[in-house]
Amino acid sequence: MDFLVRFLATLIQVLQFAILGRVILSWVDPTGQYKVSQVLQEITEPVIGPIRKVLPRMGMLDLSPLIALLLLNVLQVVFRSAS
């Protein structure tokens, strides 16, 4: 069980870094032409996509990565307290 908790905590941390990388690269490569941008988008879209569908539009500002990071942080705290 301890292995599963550590694995999930590590997976959450990797997703957090991928989301941060996606946000930073969106400033440099807004069209997503770089291969690394495409890979990060494929990794993070299953997490960010559903949140984006629920959140109301705020003009050009996309808050779904921020909400995803907050939710992943909450999950990480829960997994750490379970171990």
C-alpha positions as CSV (number, residue, x, y, z in Angstrom):
1,M,0.0,0.0,0.0
2,D,2.9,2.3,0.8
3,F,4.3,1.8,-2.7
4,L,0.9,2.8,-4.3
5,V,0.7,6.0,-2.2
6,R,4.3,7.0,-3.1
7,F,3.6,6.2,-6.8
8,L,0.5,8.3,-6.9
9,A,2.2,11.2,-5.1
10,T,5.0,11.0,-7.6
11,L,2.6,10.9,-10.5
12,I,0.8,14.0,-9.1
13,Q,4.1,15.8,-8.8
14,V,5.1,15.0,-12.4
15,L,1.7,16.3,-13.5
16,Q,2.2,19.5,-11.6
17,F,5.6,20.1,-13.3
18,A,4.1,19.3,-16.7
19,I,1.3,21.8,-16.1
20,L,3.8,24.4,-15.1
21,G,5.9,23.7,-18.2
22,R,2.8,23.9,-20.4
23,V,1.9,27.3,-18.9
24,I,5.4,28.7,-19.3
25,L,5.7,27.3,-22.9
26,S,2.3,28.9,-23.8
27,W,4.0,32.3,-23.4
28,V,6.9,31.3,-25.6
29,D,5.0,29.1,-28.1
30,P,1.3,30.1,-28.0
31,T,0.5,28.2,-31.2
32,G,2.0,24.9,-29.8
33,Q,4.3,24.3,-32.8
34,Y,7.2,23.0,-30.7
35,K,7.3,19.2,-30.1
36,V,7.8,19.7,-26.3
37,S,4.7,21.9,-26.3
38,Q,2.7,19.2,-28.0
39,V,3.9,16.5,-25.6
40,L,3.1,18.6,-22.6
41,Q,-0.4,19.3,-24.0
42,E,-1.0,15.6,-24.5
43,I,0.1,14.8,-21.0
44,T,-1.9,17.5,-19.2
45,E,-5.0,17.8,-21.3
46,P,-6.8,14.9,-19.6
47,V,-6.5,16.9,-16.3
48,I,-7.0,20.4,-17.6
49,G,-9.7,19.7,-20.3
50,P,-12.5,18.7,-18.0
51,I,-11.8,21.7,-15.7
52,R,-11.9,24.0,-18.7
53,K,-15.3,22.7,-19.6
54,V,-16.7,23.5,-16.1
55,L,-15.1,26.9,-15.6
56,P,-16.8,30.0,-17.1
57,R,-14.9,31.9,-19.8
58,M,-12.9,34.8,-18.5
59,G,-11.9,36.5,-21.7
60,M,-8.5,35.5,-22.8
61,L,-7.5,34.3,-19.3
62,D,-7.5,30.6,-18.8
63,L,-7.6,29.7,-15.1
64,S,-7.9,25.9,-15.7
65,P,-4.2,25.2,-15.1
66,L,-4.3,27.1,-11.8
67,I,-7.4,25.2,-10.7
68,A,-5.7,21.9,-11.8
69,L,-2.6,22.7,-9.8
70,L,-4.7,23.5,-6.7
71,L,-6.7,20.3,-7.0
72,L,-3.5,18.2,-7.5
73,N,-2.0,19.9,-4.5
74,V,-5.0,18.9,-2.4
75,L,-4.7,15.3,-3.6
76,Q,-1.0,15.3,-2.8
77,V,-1.7,16.4,0.7
78,V,-4.3,13.7,1.1
79,F,-1.9,11.0,-0.1
80,R,0.9,12.2,2.1
81,S,-1.3,12.2,5.2
82,A,-2.5,8.7,4.3
83,S,1.1,7.3,4.4
